[in-house]
């Protein structure tokens, strides 16, 4: 248990810093609320009204999310493979080629559906 003591001490210091920062900020900060501050902020653009059920998203939103996931997963698997490339041998090479073929299929699907075209 003594090996985890530095981790617990650091977590305690982090939690104390967060608590003290929030308390000092709420005490020392100005409290001037107006209508503009209470509205939601969308990168400087006026918020668009949404229907009661939440509204629909375009397919472009989901294609962008899928593209992010494809490249994120690719990077997560390529780094450890690159670090231990010498130890994996031919099996590691074949496994990574098959993985990259799968990722390429997802990338080609994304490209064909128009996920890489910006309007």
C-alpha positions in Angstrom: 0.0 0.0 0.0 2.9 2.3 0.6 3.7 2.3 -3.2 0.3 4.1 -3.8 0.9 6.7 -1.1 2.4 9.3 -3.6 -0.6 8.8 -5.9 -3.1 9.3 -3.1 -1.2 12.4 -1.9 -1.1 13.9 -5.4 -4.9 13.1 -5.9 -5.6 14.8 -2.6 -3.5 17.9 -3.5 -5.4 18.1 -6.9 -8.8 17.8 -5.2 -7.8 20.5 -2.7 -6.7 22.8 -5.4 -9.9 22.3 -7.3 -12.0 22.9 -4.2 -10.0 26.0 -3.1 -10.1 27.5 -6.7 -13.9 27.1 -6.9 -14.5 28.6 -3.5 -12.2 31.5 -4.0 -13.6 32.1 -7.5 -17.2 32.1 -6.2 -16.3 34.5 -3.4 -14.0 36.9 -5.3 -15.6 36.8 -8.7 -18.1 39.5 -9.9 -21.7 38.5 -9.8 -23.3 40.6 -12.5 -25.8 38.4 -14.3 -27.6 39.7 -17.4 -29.6 38.1 -20.2 -26.6 37.7 -22.5 -24.6 35.8 -19.9 -27.4 33.4 -19.3 -27.8 32.4 -22.9 -26.0 29.4 -24.4 -22.8 30.2 -26.4 -22.1 28.6 -29.7 -18.8 30.0 -30.9 -20.0 33.5 -31.4 -23.0 32.5 -33.5 -26.5 33.2 -32.3 -27.9 29.9 -30.9 -30.5 28.4 -33.2 -33.8 27.3 -31.7 -34.2 23.6 -31.4 -37.5 21.7 -31.4 -38.7 20.2 -28.1 -37.6 16.7 -29.0 -34.0 17.8 -29.7 -34.1 18.0 -33.5 -32.3 15.9 -36.2 -28.6 16.0 -37.1 -27.5 15.7 -40.7 -25.6 12.7 -41.8 -22.5 14.9 -42.2 -22.3 15.0 -38.4 -22.1 11.2 -38.1 -19.7 10.8 -40.9 -17.3 13.3 -39.2 -17.6 11.4 -36.0 -16.9 8.1 -37.7 -13.9 9.6 -39.4 -12.5 10.7 -36.1 -13.1 7.2 -34.6 -11.4 5.5 -37.5 -8.2 7.5 -37.3 -8.3 7.5 -33.5 -8.4 3.7 -33.4 -5.7 3.5 -36.1 -3.3 5.6 -34.0 -4.0 3.7 -30.8 -3.0 0.4 -32.5 -0.1 1.7 -34.6 1.9 3.2 -31.8 2.5 0.0 -29.8 3.0 -1.9 -33.0 5.7 0.5 -34.0 7.4 0.3 -30.7 7.6 -3.5 -30.7 8.0 -4.0 -34.4 11.2 -6.0 -34.1 9.8 -8.4 -31.5 6.6 -9.2 -33.4 8.2 -10.5 -36.6 6.2 -11.7 -39.6 3.0 -12.4 -37.5 3.0 -8.7 -36.4 3.5 -7.5 -39.9 0.6 -9.7 -41.3 -1.7 -8.6 -38.4 -1.0 -5.0 -39.0 -1.5 -5.3 -42.8 -4.9 -6.9 -42.1 -5.8 -4.1 -39.6 -4.8 -1.4 -42.1 -6.9 -3.1 -44.8 -9.9 -2.9 -42.4 -9.2 0.7 -41.7 -8.8 1.5 -45.4 -12.2 0.0 -46.1 -13.7 2.3 -43.5 -11.8 5.2 -44.9 -13.0 4.4 -48.5 -16.6 4.2 -47.2 -16.2 7.6 -45.6 -14.7 9.1 -48.7 -17.5 7.6 -51.0 -20.2 9.0 -48.7 -18.8 12.5 -48.9 -17.5 12.8 -45.4 -14.3 14.4 -46.5 -15.9 17.2 -48.5 -16.4 20.5 -46.7 -19.2 22.9 -47.6 
